[in-house]
Amino acid sequence: MSSNVIKANPTPTGVHVIREPKEQIGRLDSANWSKDLPVRYDANLPAPYLIDESEVVLDVRDLPDLEPHILFGLIRDPRLRVKKPIPIDFSVEGSTTLAAWTEAEEFGYGSNRAEAIEDFSRTIGQLFVTLTREESSLGDDLKAVLGLLREYLEFRR
């Protein structure tokens, strides 16, 4: 198969992936890059799937923003299990990404979302273990935090 043949995939998957021939690299900065690219379709496939060019972006900075909220359901501490997904909100302050569980007033920080989630996971895991261990000596505020944590986390059996 020649390197300038692009196979068309007639099944939309939600993501358009275009593989350009090696000789086209360097020409993709053109505003008409999709028209510049000669496309030949494999004869064994159905009619070409047309790409909606309204979704094309020329710069990664033009992509839509990520969702500002997720439901967190994976904790790395092998002693713990998530019973119910924890709602996390993301924000960016300078070069730091913040993952926050507003209801519990707990946070995780990092240079990106993955690091912020990892820090958040460690933070709530350590908090849950510590508050459970010290439960008999907790004040009312920390007992309320432990009660909230118990709605979402539990020890593995």
N, C-alpha and C positions, 0 to 999 in steps of 0.2 A: 504494500500500500504506500502510496506517495505521501510525503510529509505535508502536502498542501491540501489534503482531503479532510474535511470535517464531517463527521457522522452526525446526522440530525437525530435527536431523541424526541419522538413524537409525544412522549408522556411528560406533562408538566410536573415538576417536582417541587416547585416553590422557589427554586434557586436556578438562575440561568448561568451555566458555566460554558464559556466559549474558549476553546483551545485553539490558539492561533498557530499557523505554521511558523517555523523558525525564521523564514525570510520576512515575515511581517513584524517581528519584534523591532521596535524602534519607530514604527509607523503608527503605533496606536495612540500617539498624542494628538492625532488629527480629530477634529470634532466629528468627522464623518467616517470614523474608523470602521464601522460595521459595513459601510458601503464600499470602502477601499479593499476590504478583505474578500477575495474570490472564494466562494463557497460552492463545492460540488457535493451532492448528496449521494450516499450509498444507494444503489438501485434496489437493494433488497429491503429497504425501509419504506414505510408509507410516506405520503407527501410531507414535505418539510413542516416542522413546527415553527411558526413565525414568532419571532421575539418582539415583544412590546417594547419599543425603544423609549417609551416614557419612563421606564425603570432603569435605563442605562445611566451610570455615573462615570465621569472621566477621572474623578479624584476620590480617593477613599474618604476624604474629609466631607464629601457630599453625601455619604451614606446616612441613613436615618440614625438617630440616637438610639442607644440601647434602652431597654425597659428600665425604668428607675426602681422597680420593685421585683422581688422574687420571693418564692416560698422555699425556705431552706429546710432540707430534710436529711442531710448527711453530716454526721459528726464523727471526727476521727478517733475520739477516745474509745478504745475497745470495750471499756466497762459500761458505756452508755448507749442508749438507743433513743431515737427521736420517735415519739408517739404521734405527734401532730406537727405538720410543717410550721416553721417559724417565719412570720412575715418580716422581710428585711427590705429596708429602703437604702438606696445608694445616693451618695452625693460626692462631689469632687471639690476639694479645697486646695487650690494651687496644684501641686503635683501629687497630692495625697487623695486616695479614694477611701471613703468612709462607708462601712456597712453598719447600719443601725437598726436595732430592734427597739422601737420607740416605747412600746408598752413596758418593757423591762428596763429601759434606759441603759442598755448595754450596746457596746460598739466594737468594731474591729477596724483596723487601719492597714493600709498597704499602698504600694505604688500603682496597683491595678486592682480590679475586682477580685481576681483569684487570691491575691495576697490578703485583701481585706476580709474575704470570706474565711480564709484559713485562720487569720487572727481572731475573728469573731467566734469560730468554732472552738478554738483553744480557750478563749475567754469564758464562754458560757459553760463549757465542760468543766473547767477548773472551779468556776463559781458554784456550779451545782454540786460537785463533789465536796467542796469545802463547806458550803452551807449545810449540806446533809450531815456531814461529820460533826459540825458544831451546833446542830439544831437546838440542843437543850439550853445553850447560852445566848441564843439570838434575841435581839430586840424585835419589836413589832414590825418595823420597816423591813428588816431582813427576812423575817418570817413570811411577810407578804411576797417578797421577791422569790423566796423558796417555793411558796405555794404556786406562783405563776410558772416557775421553772418546771415544777412537777406536772403541770398541765401538758407540757411539751416534751419533757425528757423523763427517762426512767433508767434504772440500772438493769443491765442484762441479767438474765437468770442463768 
